[in-house]
Amino acid sequence: MLHKPAGVVTTMEDPEGRPTVARYGHDYLAQHPELPGLAASGARRPPGHRDRGLLLLSNDGELSHRLMHPSFEITKTYVAIVEGQVEPWVPRKLRRGIELEDGEARADRVTVKDSGSTGSIIEITLHSGKNRIVRRMLDAVGHPVTRAGAHPAGTAAAGQPAPR
């Protein structure tokens, strides 16, 4: 796992020469040769592409696939800062489902952490792997996201089913 600082790009190689998560991983492994079964060059790509925060880097393709593919229904929790005051109907609507251009999206859990006239903080848990799903769902209910990220408490565990 890597707590990625701002300014480091989530890629294995960057033609622009910016610092990458691959470099951080390589440097760490070079400093810890005692770690069994890991090769500094083994990681192919990071599973998921977060802007900041905790990343899981793996050279295990099957593990990456199971964590990221929506068919395995691994839940992920996100915190989003959105524009405007969130009304009580919004969490219900997100849990019941929103029709998006690529099909229905439904949150497993939605909690409004704080809400005011200038903005609100929403915690949303889901198991969909659709691209930019949290942003698109919140846009659909009239609350564009100004900032979002994975929540530490929402770290996925292999085999963790989606809540029903």
Secondary structure, DSSP 8 states (H G I E B T S, - for coil): -EEE-TT-BSSS--TT---BHHHHHHHHHHH-TTSTT--TTT----SS--SSEEE---S-HHHHHHHH-GGG---EEEEEEEES---THHHHHHHH-EEETTEEE--SEEEEEEE-SSEEEEEEEE----TTHHHHHHHHTT--EEEEEE-GGG---TT-----
